[in-house]
Amino acid sequence: MSEAQVMTKFDLLPNEILLQCFEYLNAPDIFFCFNNLNCRLNQLIRHIPLYLNFEYFDKLIFNQFYEDMLTNSEIERQIVFLELSNRKIWYQIRTFLSLFPLDCFSYLRTLILDKIDDTDGKEILRIFNVSDIPHHYFTNWLEETNTILTTLPMDTIQTLSISTIPSNLSIIPQLTSVINITMSHCSLKEFCRFFIHVPKLKFLKINVVFNDNDDSIILEQFMINKSIRYLQKLIINSFEGEFDDLEIVLKHTPNLKSLTISARDNIDIIDANRWQQLIPSFDVFKFKFIITYTNENDYIFEKFQEFQTEFWHTQHYWNIVWELNQHQASIYSVPYAFNKYTLPQIPQRQLNLSIQNSNLHKKVTDLTIYLEQIIENDEYQFPNVKSIKFENYSMDQNDEPSYLEVKHIVYVKKMINIENLIHLDLSSLYGIKSSLVLLQIFKETPHLISWKDVETQNGALCYLSYRPAPELLEFAQTLAEDAVKYGVDIFIMVDDDKFNISTVKGSSNVRLIQISREKCLQHNYHKAISSGGTWRYITSWDKALLYFCVFNQNYSFVWLLEEDVFIPNVQVFRALHELYSNTTDLIVPHHDLNLIASDGLWRWVMASGKFLPPWACSMVNAVGFSQRMLKAMDHFVQWLGEVPFHEYFFNTLAAQLNFTIVTPTELNTIEYAKPFSYTDVRKQPNNMWHPIKDFPAGKVWRNSLVNESSTHNYTFEFADLEKLCQESQSTTNIEQHLEDIFFRFEFNKANFSLNTRRLWRQRFSELAQECEKRNVSQTVVSFLIKLTDHAYKLPEPPVPELVKIKSAEHIKLEREINETKQAIYQFTTNSSALWDLRAKAIELIKKLTWIIREEIFADERRNNRTTTQLIPVTVSSSRSTANTTNATRIVPLLTTSTTTTVSLLSHSSATQVAIVLRQKQSNKAQEQKDQQMFGRIKTMENYTT
């Protein structure tokens, strides 16, 4: 069929059909496709109502539409719907209103303005004195624009969409016609003050209800003789407040018939008896409550069981389900009331037989499935799913990693109408079994329009060198010849611009790179290892970060090693890379936490104004990054305008983003200035070592290790460990025996596969439990626990929640910081305005950091845990499970003394975490150590100068 025939058939469609089609299109798209195409369409599109939405757009198309509007003012009279937003493009509202004042749109019936700033507000106030727009919505307005609501023609408005409740309620008029309100966030106390102004409100939807520690209002007293009389339907998508406050509000809503609510990690709200007292007359009660599940709170299932009584099933016909995932338990009403759902690991159900499985999750459109839990059953039905995301559980599991197979697709087909699938996300999987799996997926999904493939698992290692030594070039070549077998490319970043890399003889497997200082400054990559001052210090660190964060993003995992990091043999790196790179975002030698951002020790003051608490640090002479970690680093650098000091930047950013952090024991010999000998290296030949600056000696050591390995048979036998639980030996004999076993294990462990290493960890852990039951020496038990981490190191535990109750000022500053950063990202080149915004963001972060510290102190005082003494706390991990983890607890110990500096440092371990509160007077030893640690920076700066 020719193009002419296609166009002819389209032209034959009657105007009525074309008009219905145009109603689904954005005005710029209509003009881009049909303007000046032919006379008929040209006339038609100039006499139809236009819907203009600037929130999401193609820049080229909208630039063309701007020109059409400027040259033809009649288009303005066609626009009946207008949506402007500062969310994606900063100052979009202001720019548009300067070109096209609102009074030009004489037929405008609906106006939506998102993220209004003060200047936008002034224009809106001016225009509304002469305009009559029956439907308008304002979202995310700033504090300065609260007066907008006092000037708008609100006497005919029935539906109002706002970001939050204005702070100055005294000037807000009675909104007597408003019956429907949707808002982004507020507290219950704020709403109770506000509902007086909306006496006829029938429908209220709030995305987030947060806690409010405003003591100026006691909710129970405030609500005396008050009633939210007309409210019939309430939806709270995320409830973060106190259940006591919600209970008070619900008792003053006599006509409320429908409540939908979701909450996470709020144990008080999971109380069936209290709910029974609150909702006896409700027609609809839909809820979802999620709680983090541990062995310490398994009583939660008793609370779940309370929802299975006659009140729920017989009187109201409300059916309740509880489920268990890897680390969380959930309970919810069915039919399920929300559109996102994660398939549970252990479903437990109490269902009315009259409810069909196909109707339980009818509302779910976005489904997340963990491969490890897919089983063949027809218990779950999701008839309306449009999007699926497949994931794997984190690698703290002891089974083998799961890969997507055809059988998984077969199982999924029994749960969903797979032919209706339009979005598929495979990016979080470890891998796909074969290409036949993708072929099967494409066969089954004719309507699929977007999908994310599994991220490629190729990697890179880059040495950071000022001028590479011959020994480094030689070992890099040897490493490259081995690394190509498992998909890792080897680079050397050469810092000396005068060094001619073309003169280096060698294979193309090793790539030498040079990047100019000007390029680094252009992209804001400088100061990565600068210890302070205003000088723009640029080294191979800045250049390597720029290269892999910006210039070359083709690697799923990237290692950066300083040139004086000694790798005894190629197998050391291969084993480390294969063990952790596919499941980890950041690999570092240590992960030391400073929970309250105390800047009195070390060089923490450099983090002030760059990060909110908590902070974290490590030596990073050898470090590994996932692709998403690299992207996050670049995103941070672009708002700050420089690279923060690397020894706190990487750890802090990863911790705050809740990324996976691993501190392998293979890196515990990365030190600042500790001298190492061949004897040290021989004891742990599968570690990386720093600093080894004698490159010729390093070459000799490698050869010696090869010779020793070929002439001696240092085998490791698990039976030798089992004997420790059965035989009684003297302390001296035990220590000598353990030392020999440790040497044999360390000498051989790089030869073990990933699965074997994880199996060793499991067996060591189980043996430690067995020895403890038999009252074997604690020395033996501790040794076995130590071996678990040397076999396979689990990820660091997530940072605990620091602030349980955020103040209004806290929330306001968070919004201002985010908005300022978004404004920074709109700039493409450096300017004085950009530097002013960066300075503003830094001051806001400093201010909020201070508030967070005060909130933490206040929370500790409320819990009567304040102390001013030196308190060492050791928390041993539980050995009651089959697997020893480093999920250690970090307890903030605080002080009200003004002469005390708090340093909360968590040294991650599978066995213990020490949390110490240090007095300033006892910091001399620490300060001496700090000065030694940072002495190298000054030396490097002087050397480069």
KEVEXZA-81638 format. One record per residue (C-alpha): residue in one letter; z, x, y. Coordinates in steps of 0.05 Angstrom, whole numbers, padded with zeros to 5 digits, always signed. Example, Ala and Ser with C-alpha at 12.3 -4.5 7.8 and 13.67 -1.06 7.14 Angstrom:
BEGIN
A+00156+00246-00090;S+00143+00273-00021;
! end
This chain:
BEGIN
M+00000+00000+00000;S-00020+00030+00067;E+00023+00037+00129;A-00021-00013+00165;Q-00009-00065+00112;V+00066-00054+00115;M+00067-00062+00190;T+00023-00124+00185;K+00072-00157+00137;F+00129-00140+00184;D+00092-00170+00242;L+00082-00234+00203;L+00157-00247+00201;P+00176-00305+00248;N+00217-00291+00310;E+00277-00327+00280;I+00281-00276+00223;L+00273-00217+00269;L+00327-00243+00315;Q+00376-00247+00257;C+00358-00176+00237;F+00370-00150+00308;E+00440-00180+00308;Y+00461-00126+00257;L+00434-00068+00299;N+00464-00029+00357;A+00424-00036+00421;P+00402+00038+00425;D+00375+00034+00354;I+00335-00029+00371;F+00302+00004+00430;F+00291+00070+00394;C+00255+00035+00336;F+00217-00022+00370;N+00209-00008+00444;N+00135-00001+00463;L+00115-00011+00390;N+00072-00072+00406;C+00071-00127+00459;R+00105-00179+00416;L+00165-00136+00397;N+00168-00108+00468;Q+00177-00179+00495;L+00225-00199+00440;I+00276-00143+00449;R+00278-00156+00524;H+00302-00227+00515;I+00356-00221+00463;P+00431-00210+00469;L+00448-00137+00459;Y+00509-00107+00426;L+00525-00038+00453;N+00575+00006+00414;F+00586+00077+00438;E+00640+00096+00388;Y+00592+00126+00337;F+00523+00146+00358;D+00465+00195+00351;K+00462+00235+00415;L+00386+00236+00418;I+00380+00160+00410;F+00433+00145+00462;N+00404+00194+00512;Q+00339+00156+00506;F+00375+00089+00515;Y+00410+00116+00578;E+00341+00130+00607;D+00317+00060+00588;M+00377+00029+00623;L+00369+00071+00685;T+00296+00053+00692;N+00303-00021+00674;S+00363-00056+00703;E+00346-00120+00666;I+00374-00090+00602;E+00444-00093+00634;R+00438-00169+00637;Q+00424-00172+00562;I+00488-00137+00541;V+00540-00186+00515;F+00583-00136+00476;L+00605-00068+00500;E+00650-00017+00465;L+00668+00050+00498;S+00713+00103+00468;N+00743+00170+00489;R+00762+00183+00417;K+00700+00224+00398;I+00672+00242+00466;W+00723+00260+00520;Y+00713+00222+00586;Q+00660+00177+00556;I+00689+00115+00590;R+00693+00149+00658;T+00622+00176+00652;F+00592+00110+00631;L+00628+00070+00685;S+00604+00119+00738;L+00532+00104+00719;F+00538+00031+00702;P+00596-00006+00735;L+00623-00065+00695;D+00601-00116+00747;C+00528-00099+00729;F+00538-00134+00662;S+00537-00205+00686;Y+00533-00235+00615;L+00584-00190+00583;R+00630-00231+00538;T+00668-00178+00498;L+00694-00111+00522;I+00730-00059+00480;L+00757+00004+00512;D+00788+00056+00466;K+00835+00112+00490;I+00836+00094+00563;D+00860+00147+00613;D+00886+00136+00683;T+00819+00142+00719;D+00787+00092+00671;G+00845+00045+00685;K+00833+00046+00761;E+00760+00027+00751;I+00780-00029+00703;L+00831-00057+00753;R+00779-00056+00808;I+00726-00091+00767;F+00770-00145+00737;N+00783-00174+00806;V+00711-00199+00804;S+00696-00204+00730;D+00709-00258+00679;I+00706-00230+00609;P+00737-00277+00558;H+00749-00225+00503;H+00775-00155+00517;Y+00812-00104+00476;F+00847-00041+00501;T+00872+00012+00454;N+00910+00078+00460;W+00923+00073+00534;L+00966+00125+00568;E+01032+00113+00603;E+00999+00114+00672;T+00956+00053+00655;N+01012+00005+00639;T+00997-00034+00702;I+00929-00055+00673;L+00962-00110+00635;T+00992-00138+00699;T+00924-00146+00732;L+00880-00171+00675;P+00861-00245+00675;M+00905-00260+00615;D+00911-00336+00623;T+00852-00349+00576;I+00860-00292+00526;Q+00881-00311+00456;T+00869-00245+00419;L+00894-00178+00443;S+00886-00110+00411;I+00928-00054+00439;S+00952+00015+00418;T+01026+00004+00432;I+01073-00034+00476;P+01075-00013+00550;S+01138+00021+00571;N+01150-00019+00635;L+01158-00090+00610;S+01190-00116+00673;I+01123-00122+00708;I+01086-00154+00649;P+01069-00227+00661;Q+01077-00284+00611;L+01019-00280+00562;T+01024-00353+00544;S+00954-00360+00515;V+00959-00300+00468;I+00969-00321+00396;N+00940-00261+00359;I+00961-00188+00370;T+00939-00125+00333;M+00970-00058+00352;S+00970+00013+00327;H+01044+00029+00329;C+01112+00008+00357;S+01185+00002+00337;L+01219-00063+00321;K+01264-00055+00382;E+01203-00048+00427;F+01172-00110+00397;C+01235-00151+00405;R+01235-00134+00479;F+01161-00151+00483;F+01158-00217+00445;I+01190-00253+00504;H+01123-00243+00540;V+01083-00273+00483;P+01121-00337+00467;K+01063-00370+00429;L+01048-00311+00384;K+01028-00334+00314;F+00996-00273+00283;L+01020-00200+00289;K+00990-00139+00254;I+01021-00070+00265;N+00992-00009+00232;V+01056+00034+00237;V+01127+00011+00253;F+01168+00073+00267;N+01242+00084+00274;D+01274+00080+00342;N+01340+00114+00357;D+01345+00083+00426;D+01419+00067+00431;S+01409+00026+00495;I+01393-00035+00452;I+01433-00060+00393;L+01383-00105+00358;E+01433-00154+00328;Q+01465-00168+00396;F+01397-00170+00432;M+01371-00224+00385;I+01430-00271+00395;N+01403-00339+00418;K+01331-00314+00413;S+01278-00335+00365;I+01206-00313+00351;R+01192-00386+00342;Y+01117-00391+00331;L+01104-00328+00289;Q+01073-00349+00223;K+01041-00286+00195;L+01064-00214+00199;I+01028-00152+00171;I+01059-00082+00172;N+01014-00031+00140;S+01065+00025+00143;F+01139+00011+00155;E+01178+00074+00174;G+01238+00040+00207;E+01307+00017+00182;F+01310-00041+00135;D+01372-00067+00172;D+01330-00076+00235;L+01274-00110+00198;E+01325-00157+00166;I+01351-00177+00235;V+01281-00192+00261;L+01261-00233+00200;K+01324-00276+00207;H+01298-00296+00276;T+01229-00319+00253;P+01242-00390+00229;N+01168-00408+00218;L+01145-00343+00186;K+01108-00361+00122;S+01069-00298+00106;L+01093-00226+00104;T+01053-00165+00081;I+01088-00098+00084;S+01081-00027+00057;A+01133+00029+00059;R+01141+00099+00032;D+01204+00137+00013;N+01251+00083+00040;I+01301+00071-00016;D+01338+00017+00023;I+01278-00029+00026;I+01272-00032-00050;D+01327-00084-00055;A+01308-00148-00091;N+01373-00183-00075;R+01367-00173+00000;W+01295-00196-00001;Q+01314-00259-00038;Q+01361-00277+00020;L+01307-00264+00071;I+01245-00298+00042;P+01266-00361+00004;S+01218-00405+00045;F+01159-00357+00048;D+01092-00379+00020;V+01064-00309+00016;F+01102-00243+00006;K+01058-00183-00008;F+01087-00114-00011;K+01079-00042-00036;F+01137+00006-00037;I+01128+00078-00058;I+01184+00128-00072;T+01181+00202-00089;Y+01204+00207-00161;T+01249+00262-00189;N+01298+00267-00246;E+01353+00259-00195;N+01333+00189-00174;D+01311+00158-00239;Y+01358+00101-00222;I+01300+00074-00182;F+01274+00039-00244;E+01337-00003-00247;K+01322-00026-00176;F+01251-00042-00197;Q+01277-00085-00254;E+01314-00129-00204;F+01246-00156-00182;Q+01234-00187-00250;T+01281-00246-00244;E+01270-00321-00244;F+01268-00322-00168;W+01204-00281-00167;H+01168-00306-00228;T+01189-00379-00236;Q+01208-00404-00167;H+01153-00370-00127;Y+01104-00347-00180;W+01105-00277-00149;N+01087-00225-00201;I+01112-00154-00191;V+01086-00089-00221;W+01118-00021-00222;E+01081+00043-00238;L+01093+00118-00245;N+01047+00173-00221;Q+01057+00248-00226;H+01110+00254-00171;Q+01120+00183-00146;A+01139+00114-00169;S+01112+00050-00138;I+01126-00024-00141;Y+01080-00078-00112;S+01063-00151-00114;V+01001-00177-00149;P+00948-00194-00133;Y+00947-00126-00098;A+00943-00135-00023;F+00913-00069+00001;N+00843-00038-00004;K+00863+00032-00027;Y+00892+00045-00096;T+00908+00105-00140;L+00905+00093-00215;P+00976+00104-00242;Q+00996+00152-00296;I+01046+00107-00332;P+01033+00032-00319;Q+01090-00016-00334;R+01076-00089-00322;Q+01109-00157-00320;L+01053-00208-00311;N+01044-00283-00312;L+00993-00297-00366;S+00955-00344-00320;I+00933-00285-00277;Q+00869-00251-00301;N+00864-00175-00298;S+00800-00182-00257;N+00839-00215-00201;L+00898-00167-00198;H+00862-00114-00156;K+00806-00156-00128;K+00818-00130-00057;V+00813-00056-00077;T+00750-00023-00050;D+00771+00050-00051;L+00796+00077-00118;T+00826+00146-00134;I+00827+00167-00207;Y+00860+00229-00237;L+00819+00254-00296;E+00882+00272-00336;Q+00903+00199-00339;I+00838+00164-00356;I+00845+00129-00423;E+00803+00077-00458;N+00832+00009-00442;D+00814-00055-00407;E+00882-00065-00373;Y+00855-00048-00304;Q+00797-00085-00271;F+00770-00069-00201;P+00711-00116-00190;N+00699-00098-00117;V+00706-00023-00116;K+00654+00011-00072;S+00682+00081-00068;I+00713+00126-00122;K+00746+00194-00115;F+00759+00235-00178;E+00816+00286-00174;N+00855+00334-00219;Y+00930+00341-00221;S+00957+00405-00189;M+00962+00467-00232;D+01036+00462-00242;Q+01017+00422-00304;N+01018+00460-00369;D+00957+00429-00401;E+00886+00455-00396;P+00847+00437-00333;S+00806+00374-00343;Y+00731+00372-00327;L+00690+00310-00314;E+00655+00287-00377;V+00609+00231-00398;K+00667+00197-00434;H+00703+00190-00367;I+00644+00153-00338;V+00643+00108-00399;Y+00718+00092-00389;V+00708+00079-00314;K+00651+00030-00328;K+00702-00014-00364;M+00744-00017-00301;I+00693-00027-00245;N+00624-00055-00233;I+00595+00015-00230;E+00526-00010-00206;N+00560-00031-00141;L+00586+00038-00126;I+00560+00067-00060;H+00607+00127-00048;L+00628+00180-00099;D+00673+00240-00085;L+00677+00296-00136;S+00697+00351-00088;S+00769+00357-00112;L+00753+00368-00185;Y+00758+00434-00222;G+00688+00424-00248;I+00638+00382-00287;K+00628+00392-00362;S+00552+00393-00359;S+00493+00370-00317;L+00486+00311-00364;V+00547+00280-00331;L+00512+00277-00263;L+00450+00249-00296;Q+00492+00194-00327;I+00525+00178-00260;F+00458+00172-00224;K+00431+00127-00279;E+00491+00080-00272;T+00494+00077-00196;P+00429+00051-00166;H+00462+00036-00099;L+00497+00103-00090;I+00484+00127-00018;S+00534+00184-00010;W+00569+00233-00056;K+00607+00298-00051;D+00595+00348-00106;V+00646+00395-00137;E+00656+00453-00090;T+00623+00516-00115;Q+00672+00566-00143;N+00640+00630-00120;G+00684+00678-00082;A+00686+00741-00039;L+00730+00802-00030;C+00727+00839+00036;Y+00760+00906+00049;L+00783+00917+00121;S+00768+00988+00142;Y+00762+01027+00206;R+00715+01077+00173;P+00710+01072+00097;A+00731+01132+00057;P+00686+01157+00001;E+00738+01137-00051;L+00740+01066-00023;L+00664+01061-00026;E+00664+01087-00098;F+00717+01037-00122;A+00685+00980-00084;Q+00621+00994-00122;T+00658+00994-00189;L+00693+00929-00169;A+00627+00897-00149;E+00594+00914-00216;D+00650+00876-00251;A+00659+00820-00200;V+00586+00799-00204;K+00601+00774-00275;Y+00648+00720-00249;G+00614+00704-00183;V+00650+00746-00131;D+00614+00786-00077;I+00645+00850-00048;F+00644+00866+00026;I+00672+00921+00071;M+00684+00904+00144;V+00674+00968+00184;D+00712+00968+00249;D+00682+01031+00280;D+00620+01010+00317;K+00596+01082+00319;F+00595+01088+00243;N+00523+01083+00217;I+00528+01038+00156;S+00455+01051+00139;T+00473+01122+00119;V+00519+01098+00063;K+00488+01108-00005;G+00503+01058-00058;S+00483+00993-00091;S+00467+00930-00053;N+00525+00898-00091;V+00572+00922-00036;R+00555+00896+00033;L+00579+00934+00094;I+00586+00892+00157;Q+00596+00908+00230;I+00610+00856+00284;S+00613+00871+00358;R+00674+00860+00401;E+00632+00815+00446;K+00618+00768+00387;C+00692+00764+00372;L+00710+00747+00444;Q+00654+00696+00448;H+00683+00659+00388;N+00757+00669+00408;Y+00772+00716+00350;H+00819+00769+00378;K+00893+00788+00375;A+00900+00776+00299;I+00946+00836+00293;S+00967+00844+00365;S+01043+00844+00373;G+01042+00819+00445;G+01016+00833+00515;T+00952+00808+00548;W+00904+00861+00522;R+00851+00831+00477;Y+00862+00872+00416;I+00804+00867+00366;T+00803+00898+00296;S+00770+00889+00229;W+00819+00831+00218;D+00789+00791+00275;K+00719+00809+00253;A+00729+00790+00180;L+00762+00724+00199;L+00704+00709+00246;Y+00654+00726+00192;F+00683+00682+00137;C+00708+00626+00181;V+00645+00618+00223;F+00586+00661+00204;N+00588+00656+00128;Q+00620+00593+00099;N+00586+00598+00031;Y+00648+00620-00008;S+00699+00574-00038;F+00751+00629-00038;V+00757+00694+00003;W+00802+00754-00005;L+00819+00802+00052;L+00849+00869+00033;E+00868+00926+00079;E+00836+00991+00057;D+00903+01022+00037;V+00917+00967-00014;F+00912+01002-00082;I+00882+00965-00141;P+00895+01004-00206;N+00833+00975-00242;V+00780+00922-00236;Q+00816+00877-00286;V+00875+00870-00238;F+00833+00834-00187;R+00794+00794-00238;A+00857+00767-00270;L+00889+00749-00203;H+00826+00715-00178;E+00815+00674-00241;L+00889+00654-00245;Y+00897+00624-00176;S+00833+00619-00134;N+00809+00553-00161;T+00874+00516-00148;T+00905+00550-00087;D+00893+00549-00012;L+00933+00610+00007;I+00954+00670-00036;V+01004+00716-00002;P+01058+00765-00024;H+01116+00724+00004;H+01130+00657+00038;D+01192+00662+00083;L+01209+00598+00121;N+01240+00592+00190;L+01253+00517+00188;I+01278+00506+00260;A+01232+00556+00294;S+01289+00602+00315;D+01257+00657+00356;G+01315+00705+00360;L+01296+00747+00299;W+01235+00786+00276;R+01177+00771+00322;W+01182+00696+00318;V+01177+00690+00394;M+01102+00701+00386;A+01097+00634+00350;S+01129+00596+00407;G+01080+00548+00440;K+01030+00556+00384;F+01064+00520+00327;L+01116+00465+00321;P+01171+00477+00269;P+01174+00497+00213;W+01147+00568+00217;A+01133+00616+00159;C+01113+00688+00150;S+01093+00742+00100;M+01064+00812+00095;V+00989+00798+00089;N+00958+00865+00073;A+00927+00828+00013;V+00914+00754+00023;G+00868+00700-00005;F+00841+00637+00028;S+00807+00574+00003;Q+00748+00546+00041;R+00789+00489+00070;M+00841+00540+00093;L+00787+00580+00128;K+00762+00517+00162;A+00832+00498+00184;M+00842+00568+00213;D+00779+00564+00254;H+00798+00495+00279;F+00865+00523+00302;V+00833+00585+00335;Q+00786+00542+00375;W+00840+00502+00410;L+00886+00562+00421;G+00831+00610+00444;E+00856+00668+00401;V+00879+00685+00331;P+00956+00681+00326;F+00992+00741+00296;H+00969+00742+00224;E+01036+00752+00190;Y+01060+00683+00212;F+00993+00648+00225;F+00969+00640+00154;N+01035+00618+00123;T+01055+00571+00179;L+00988+00536+00182;A+00984+00527+00107;A+01056+00501+00103;Q+01045+00451+00159;L+00981+00424+00128;N+01017+00418+00061;F+00966+00465+00029;T+00979+00498-00038;I+01012+00566-00028;V+01024+00616-00085;T+01061+00682-00082;P+01040+00718-00146;T+01086+00772-00173;E+01024+00817-00174;L+01032+00821-00099;N+01107+00835-00096;T+01092+00909-00089;I+01058+00897-00021;E+01108+00931+00025;Y+01108+00957+00096;A+01123+01031+00090;K+01154+01042+00022;P+01129+01105-00013;F+01101+01093-00083;S+01088+01144-00139;Y+01046+01143-00201;T+01110+01128-00240;D+01119+01064-00201;V+01047+01043-00211;R+01050+01058-00286;K+01108+01009-00295;Q+01067+00952-00266;P+00994+00973-00272;N+00969+00902-00260;N+00998+00896-00190;M+00967+00911-00123;W+01003+00964-00083;H+01011+00977-00009;P+01010+01026+00024;I+00973+01079-00015;K+00939+01120+00039;D+00923+01181-00005;F+00855+01157-00031;P+00841+01219-00073;A+00909+01210-00108;G+00892+01137-00121;K+00828+01158-00156;V+00868+01206-00201;W+00919+01151-00217;R+00864+01104-00239;N+00836+01156-00287;S+00906+01170-00314;L+00918+01096-00328;V+00852+01091-00365;N+00870+01152-00408;E+00939+01126-00423;S+00912+01058-00443;S+00862+01089-00491;T+00913+01135-00524;H+00974+01090-00529;N+00980+01022-00561;Y+01030+00984-00517;T+01029+00917-00553;F+01070+00858-00532;E+01100+00814-00586;F+01136+00748-00572;A+01177+00760-00634;D+01213+00816-00597;L+01239+00765-00547;E+01259+00716-00601;K+01303+00769-00632;L+01343+00772-00568;C+01369+00702-00581;Q+01393+00721-00650;E+01420+00792-00646;S+01481+00817-00609;Q+01471+00883-00574;S+01510+00925-00525;T+01496+00918-00451;T+01463+00987-00450;N+01419+00972-00510;I+01398+00905-00480;E+01379+00934-00413;Q+01337+00989-00446;H+01305+00939-00493;L+01288+00891-00436;E+01259+00947-00395;D+01213+00965-00453;I+01192+00893-00465;F+01178+00883-00390;F+01135+00946-00389;R+01094+00923-00449;F+01083+00854-00419;E+01063+00881-00351;F+01016+00932-00382;N+00978+00878-00421;K+00982+00814-00381;A+00916+00823-00343;N+00880+00819-00410;F+00908+00749-00423;S+00867+00688-00404;L+00890+00634-00354;N+00910+00587-00410;T+00947+00642-00447;R+00986+00662-00384;R+01007+00590-00373;L+01026+00584-00446;W+01068+00647-00441;R+01105+00616-00382;Q+01120+00554-00423;R+01145+00594-00482;F+01188+00640-00439;S+01220+00579-00406;E+01234+00545-00473;L+01263+00609-00501;A+01309+00616-00441;Q+01336+00547-00453;E+01347+00563-00526;C+01384+00627-00509;E+01428+00590-00459;K+01446+00539-00512;R+01468+00595-00558;N+01510+00628-00503;V+01467+00690-00504;S+01480+00741-00450;Q+01462+00718-00380;T+01424+00783-00372;V+01376+00760-00426;V+01369+00690-00397;S+01355+00717-00327;F+01304+00765-00356;L+01267+00709-00391;I+01266+00667-00328;K+01238+00727-00291;L+01183+00733-00342;T+01161+00661-00329;D+01139+00679-00259;H+01107+00744-00282;A+01066+00704-00332;Y+01043+00651-00283;K+01071+00635-00214;L+01076+00562-00193;P+01060+00539-00122;E+01113+00542-00068;P+01151+00476-00058;P+01130+00433+00001;V+01168+00439+00066;P+01222+00386+00071;E+01221+00332+00124;L+01257+00362+00184;V+01265+00302+00230;K+01282+00236+00198;I+01289+00197+00264;K+01238+00214+00318;S+01256+00198+00389;A+01209+00162+00436;E+01199+00227+00474;H+01182+00262+00409;I+01128+00211+00393;K+01101+00213+00464;L+01095+00289+00463;E+01060+00287+00396;R+01008+00240+00424;E+00999+00283+00487;I+00990+00346+00445;N+00938+00314+00401;E+00900+00285+00460;T+00901+00352+00496;K+00874+00388+00435;Q+00819+00336+00428;A+00800+00348+00500;I+00797+00423+00486;Y+00750+00413+00428;Q+00699+00379+00474;F+00686+00444+00512;T+00630+00488+00486;T+00643+00547+00532;N+00704+00578+00564;S+00722+00555+00634;S+00782+00550+00680;A+00791+00476+00660;L+00792+00497+00587;W+00845+00550+00599;D+00886+00499+00638;L+00884+00451+00579;R+00905+00506+00531;A+00963+00525+00576;K+00983+00451+00579;A+00982+00446+00503;I+01025+00508+00496;E+01077+00481+00544;L+01078+00413+00509;I+01088+00448+00441;K+01146+00489+00469;K+01178+00426+00497;L+01170+00387+00433;T+01197+00447+00393;W+01261+00444+00433;I+01267+00369+00422;I+01256+00377+00347;R+01312+00428+00344;E+01358+00380+00381;E+01339+00324+00334;I+01353+00367+00273;F+01422+00385+00301;A+01435+00312+00316;D+01416+00293+00245;E+01462+00346+00216;R+01520+00323+00259;R+01510+00253+00235;N+01515+00277+00164;N+01576+00321+00179;R+01543+00384+00153;T+01550+00427+00215;T+01579+00497+00204;T+01589+00560+00246;Q+01606+00606+00188;L+01564+00654+00147;I+01545+00612+00087;P+01504+00641+00030;V+01477+00584-00013;T+01444+00595-00080;V+01408+00537-00111;S+01389+00550-00184;S+01330+00513-00211;S+01343+00465-00268;R+01332+00490-00338;S+01336+00421-00366;T+01261+00414-00367;A+01212+00451-00411;N+01181+00486-00351;T+01217+00527-00299;T+01189+00512-00230;N+01203+00539-00161;A+01216+00470-00133;T+01279+00495-00100;R+01315+00457-00047;I+01317+00482+00025;V+01379+00455+00061;P+01381+00466+00137;L+01450+00494+00155;L+01459+00488+00230;T+01509+00505+00283;T+01528+00477+00350;S+01551+00545+00376;T+01510+00571+00434;T+01522+00643+00411;T+01491+00633+00343;T+01419+00642+00322;V+01396+00604+00260;S+01347+00637+00213;L+01330+00595+00153;L+01291+00638+00106;S+01270+00613+00038;H+01250+00668-00010;S+01211+00628-00061;S+01231+00641-00132;A+01231+00605-00198;T+01306+00615-00202;Q+01338+00613-00134;V+01333+00607-00060;A+01381+00638-00011;I+01394+00605+00055;V+01435+00645+00103;L+01461+00630+00172;R+01467+00695+00211;Q+01508+00709+00273;K+01474+00746+00330;Q+01528+00799+00327;S+01508+00817+00256;N+01433+00824+00270;K+01432+00899+00284;A+01408+00917+00215;Q+01355+00863+00217;E+01331+00887+00285;Q+01325+00958+00260;K+01284+00934+00201;D+01241+00892+00248;Q+01227+00951+00293;Q+01205+00993+00233;M+01161+00936+00209;F+01125+00931+00275;G+01123+01004+00290;R+01057+01008+00254;I+01026+00958+00303;K+01039+01002+00363;T+01014+01062+00324;M+00950+01025+00307;E+00941+01003+00379;N+00949+01074+00404;Y+00902+01099+00351;T+00847+01049+00368;T+00855+01062+00443;
! end
